[in-house]
Each structure stands twice: as structure tokens, then as C-alpha cells.
Amino acid sequence: MNDGVRMRSADQELLDSNESNQIEIDLLLEAIFRKYGYDFRNYAKATLNRRLSHLMEITGMSSYSEMTHRLLFDQAFFEIVFEELTINVTEMFRDVEFYKILRQEVIPELRTWPSLKIWVAGCATGEEVYSLAILLKEEELYHRSQIYATDINKTALLKASQGIYPIEKMKQYTQNYHRSGGGDSFSKYYTAQFGGALIDSSLKSNILFSAHNLVTDSAFNQMHLICCRNVMIYFDSELQKKVVRLFSNSLLPSGFLGLGKNERLLDLEESRFKTRFNSDVKFYQIQREHGK
């Protein structure tokens, strides 16, 4: 066999192996959906493959088929897989430009409503929810706001509701706060206890934490502001469109949608959003229907 034939044979073997792996991954995701009701089938393949490959390494399993069999019959193992597939990377006042625009441009428009309903979708462990609560309190809007903070991961939601964060992170969070336009002493918003930072209880009074799956659950109605930041980057284009329609159906006319800096609205069949503030920060606003 000459070198050219050997090279083509090796390339074909690699293609066959990759195809087999993808079939096994598709079956694993189907098993998760049918057994546990969580739908990861339209998550971005590159992210899923990377995280599942990491799972293979840390669990010592030899194939995705073995992983599928294990999670079907072992709830505890499924929890390990679930934690790896859900993303909980966040921090307080993350992406300071977002909060600058929120404070300077969005808040004046939100102030025109007598009460506010706000949805933080994909809230993870809650840092961005409390950032929003602090900003609303400083703008004297928190007392007339109701914040719905949701996530697919119930473990993350529990941490969010407790509002306890590593004390060593407070230095970075304080810097983020001041860079985003905060002018008060950030330490007034937490108490140092037992090596952790406990968020002040006054910031929790108008927050409702609850489980919600953006892929399968229904809309929240009559929202003035929805923040869903750095979540849709993990979805493929079809799932992104589905989630944007969910947000569109959840917002009041002239309500706002805030996304992460690496996210954007895809072209939709009926685009109801317009870009606001000529900024790299991704704020969109529902356009009022004609005559309303």
C-alpha cells in the first residue's frame, strides 16, 4: 500500500470515528431529555463536545455509550453530568459597560412606569441579580420592582437565594461596581461572616428565585426588562431564535432586552426589536405596535 492510500485510509478512519462519536453524543442527549426532561439537544456542539470530553476524562469512562447507560440508571451520576453541562460562570457587575448603559440610558425610561417587573434569565448563582438590585436601590426603584431570577440549575439557584460569596472576590466586585458607575461604599451591601460575604437582606426582599428552563418552559408575561447575558452563546441558531421569541412574548411594548456582549439577535421572521443607544452593549427594545 503506498503512502497516499495509507493517508486516505487514516483520514477515513478519523471521519468514521468522529461520526460514531457524534452519534453516541446525540443518543446521550436524547436519553437525558427522555429520562430527565432536560433538553441539551440544541446546545452549541463545540461547547457540548468539549464538556462531555472533560467528563470522559474525570469519570474514566471509555465511551459516551457507557456514560449514557450509567446516567439512565444512576440519578447521582446524572447530577454530575448535569452540573458539567450547565454553565455557572458569573460575577457581580460583570461587563461594567452594560451597567453603565443600564444606569444612564435604560433606567430613565424604566422610571416612567409606576411599577417594574424584571426577569433575569439564566441567573446562575445570583451575582448579577444582586448587582441589578443594588443599581435599582441606588436609583430609588427597587421598592417598586419585582425581580424574577431563574435558572435551569437548582443547585445554583440555592446558592443564589443564600447570597453568600467568597470574601476574596469582594475586592474585584468592588472595582467592578465603581467602574460601572456606582458611587457608594460597596461594603454596605454585604456583611463579612465566617470567611464569606453575606448579601444584605434588604436586597433579597423583592427577588423571587425559581427554576425555569428556557428550552422547554413557557413565557413570563408583562416584563419591563429581561436580562439574559452570556446564556445564548451556548445555544445553536435555532434554539437562539426560539428563546428570543420567548423573550419577545414576555415583554411589554417598549420593554427592554439586555444580552451579553458576544450575543446578538438573529434575523427573525417577525423582528419586533430595535437596537438602542448606539453602543456595543446589547440592549434591544420591543417596538410599539402602530397606533399604540
C-alpha positions in Angstrom: 0.0 0.0 0.0 1.5 3.4 -1.0 1.6 6.4 1.3 -1.3 8.2 -0.5 -3.6 5.2 0.1 -2.5 4.9 3.7 -3.2 8.7 4.2 -6.7 8.4 2.7 -7.4 5.3 4.9 -6.3 7.2 8.1 -8.4 10.2 7.1 -11.4 7.9 6.6 -10.9 6.2 9.9 -10.8 9.6 11.6 -14.0 10.7 9.9 -15.7 7.4 10.8 -14.6 7.8 14.4 -15.9 11.4 14.7 -19.2 10.4 13.1 -19.6 7.5 15.6 -18.7 9.8 18.5 -21.3 12.3 17.4 -24.0 9.6 17.1 -23.2 8.4 20.6 -23.4 12.0 21.9 -26.7 12.5 20.1 -28.1 9.4 21.8 -26.8 10.6 25.2 -28.6 13.9 24.8 -31.7 12.1 23.7 -31.5 9.9 26.8 -31.2 12.9 29.1 -34.2 14.5 27.5 -36.4 11.5 27.6 -35.4 10.3 31.1 -35.0 13.6 32.9 -36.7 16.3 30.8 -33.7 18.5 30.2 -33.1 19.3 26.6 -29.5 19.9 25.6 -30.0 18.7 22.0 -29.8 22.2 20.5 -26.9 23.5 22.5 -23.8 24.5 20.5 -22.0 21.3 19.6 -18.5 22.7 20.2 -19.4 23.6 23.8 -21.2 20.3 24.4 -18.4 18.2 22.9 -15.8 20.0 25.0 -17.7 19.5 28.2 -18.6 15.9 27.5 -14.9 15.1 26.6 -13.9 16.6 30.0 -16.5 14.4 31.7 -15.0 11.3 30.0 -11.6 12.3 31.4 -12.7 12.9 35.0 -15.0 9.8 35.2 -12.6 7.5 33.5 -15.3 6.2 31.1 -14.3 4.6 27.8 -17.2 5.8 25.6 -20.3 8.0 25.5 -22.4 4.9 25.3 -21.1 3.8 28.7 -21.9 7.3 30.0 -25.5 7.0 28.6 -26.1 3.6 30.2 -24.8 4.9 33.6 -26.9 8.1 33.7 -30.0 6.2 32.7 -29.8 4.0 35.8 -27.9 6.2 38.2 -29.6 9.5 39.3 -26.5 10.6 41.2 -24.3 10.2 38.1 -26.8 12.2 36.1 -26.4 15.1 38.6 -22.7 15.0 37.9 -23.3 15.2 34.1 -25.9 17.9 34.6 -23.6 20.1 36.6 -20.9 19.8 33.9 -23.3 20.7 31.1 -24.8 23.8 32.8 -22.7 26.9 32.8 -22.4 29.0 36.0 -19.6 31.5 35.3 -20.6 34.9 36.6 -19.5 37.8 38.8 -21.0 41.0 40.3 -21.2 43.9 37.9 -19.8 41.8 35.1 -19.1 43.7 31.9 -19.2 47.2 33.5 -20.3 48.9 30.3 -23.6 47.0 30.5 -24.3 48.5 33.9 -23.2 52.0 32.8 -25.8 51.9 29.9 -28.4 50.4 32.2 -27.9 53.2 34.7 -27.6 56.1 32.3 -29.9 55.2 29.5 -32.4 52.4 30.4 -33.2 53.4 34.0 -34.6 56.8 33.0 -37.1 55.1 30.7 -38.0 52.4 33.3 -38.6 55.2 35.8 -41.7 56.2 33.7 -43.6 53.1 34.8 -45.3 53.1 38.2 -44.0 49.5 39.0 -41.5 47.2 37.3 -41.3 43.5 36.5 -37.8 42.3 35.7 -36.7 38.8 34.6 -33.1 37.7 35.0 -33.0 34.5 32.9 -30.1 32.2 33.5 -29.2 33.9 36.8 -26.7 31.1 37.8 -25.5 31.7 41.4 -27.1 35.2 41.6 -24.2 37.7 41.4 -25.8 39.6 38.5 -29.2 39.6 40.2 -27.8 41.3 43.3 -25.9 43.7 41.0 -29.2 44.7 39.5 -30.8 45.0 42.9 -28.0 47.3 44.1 -28.4 49.5 41.0 -32.2 49.7 41.4 -31.9 50.6 45.0 -29.4 53.4 44.3 -31.8 54.7 41.6 -34.7 54.5 44.1 -36.6 52.0 42.0 -36.1 48.8 44.0 -39.1 49.3 46.3 -41.4 49.3 43.2 -39.6 46.4 41.4 -40.2 42.7 41.3 -37.3 40.6 40.1 -37.8 37.1 38.8 -34.5 35.3 38.9 -34.5 31.9 37.1 -32.1 29.2 36.1 -32.2 25.6 35.0 -29.8 24.5 37.7 -31.4 24.1 41.2 -28.1 23.9 43.0 -27.1 27.2 41.5 -30.4 28.7 42.5 -30.0 27.6 46.1 -26.6 29.4 46.2 -28.2 32.4 44.7 -31.0 32.6 47.2 -28.5 32.3 50.1 -26.4 35.1 48.7 -23.1 34.1 50.2 -20.0 34.6 48.2 -16.2 34.1 48.8 -14.9 37.2 50.7 -11.8 37.2 48.5 -14.0 38.1 45.5 -15.3 41.3 47.0 -12.2 43.3 46.0 -12.9 42.6 42.3 -16.6 43.1 42.7 -15.9 46.5 44.4 -13.8 47.5 41.5 -16.5 46.4 39.0 -19.1 48.3 41.0 -17.2 51.6 40.9 -16.2 51.2 37.3 -19.8 50.7 36.3 -20.9 54.0 37.9 -21.5 53.0 41.5 -20.6 55.9 43.8 -21.3 54.5 47.3 -19.4 52.2 49.6 -19.8 48.7 48.2 -19.2 47.2 51.6 -22.6 48.5 52.8 -24.2 45.8 50.6 -22.7 42.8 52.4 -21.5 41.5 55.8 -18.3 39.5 56.2 -19.1 36.3 58.1 -17.1 33.1 58.6 -14.8 33.8 55.6 -17.7 34.7 53.3 -19.7 37.7 52.2 -23.4 37.6 53.0 -25.5 39.9 50.8 -27.6 42.3 52.8 -31.2 41.0 53.3 -32.7 44.3 52.1 -31.5 43.3 48.6 -33.4 40.0 48.7 -36.9 41.2 49.6 -38.1 41.8 46.1 -36.4 38.9 44.4 -38.1 35.6 43.6 -35.8 32.7 42.7 -37.3 29.9 40.7 -36.4 27.1 38.4 -37.1 27.7 34.7 -35.9 26.0 31.6 -35.5 28.4 28.6 -35.6 25.4 26.2 -38.9 23.9 27.3 -40.8 26.2 29.7 -43.3 29.0 28.8 -43.0 32.8 28.8 -43.1 35.2 31.7 -45.7 37.8 30.9 -45.6 41.6 31.0 -41.9 42.2 31.8 -40.4 45.7 31.5 -36.8 44.4 31.4 -35.3 41.0 30.7 -31.6 40.4 31.2 -30.2 37.2 29.7 -26.5 37.6 29.4 -23.9 35.1 28.2 -26.5 32.3 28.0 -27.5 32.1 24.4 -23.9 31.8 23.3 -24.2 28.2 24.3 -27.3 27.6 22.0 -27.3 26.8 18.3 -29.1 29.3 16.0 -32.5 27.5 16.0 -32.6 27.5 19.8 -31.5 31.1 20.0 -34.4 32.1 17.7 -36.8 30.1 19.9 -35.5 31.8 23.1 -35.7 35.3 21.5 -39.4 34.5 20.6 -39.9 33.6 24.2 -38.5 36.9 25.4 -40.5 38.8 22.8 -43.7 37.2 24.1 -42.7 38.0 27.7 -42.0 41.8 27.2 -44.4 44.7 27.3 -44.4 47.1 24.4 -41.3 49.3 24.8 -39.8 46.7 27.2 -36.0 46.1 27.1 -33.9 43.0 26.5 -30.3 43.0 27.6 -27.8 40.4 26.2 -24.2 39.6 26.7 -21.5 41.5 24.8 -20.8 38.5 22.5 -24.5 37.9 21.8 -26.8 39.4 19.2 -30.3 38.9 17.9 -30.5 36.7 14.8 -32.8 37.7 11.9 -36.3 36.7 12.9 -39.3 36.2 10.7 -41.1 39.0 12.6 -38.5 41.2 14.2 -40.1 43.3 16.9 -36.9 44.6 18.4 -34.8 47.7 17.7 -31.3 48.4 18.8 -30.9 51.1 21.3 -28.2 53.6 22.4 -25.7 53.1 19.5 -23.4 51.1 21.8 -21.5 47.8 21.8 -23.7 47.0 24.8 -26.5 44.8 23.6 -29.7 46.4 24.6 -32.8 45.9 22.5 -36.3 47.4 22.8 -39.6 46.0 21.7 -41.2 48.3 19.2 -44.7 49.6 19.9 -47.3 48.3 17.5 -48.7 51.0 15.2 -51.4 53.1 16.9 -50.5 52.0 20.5 
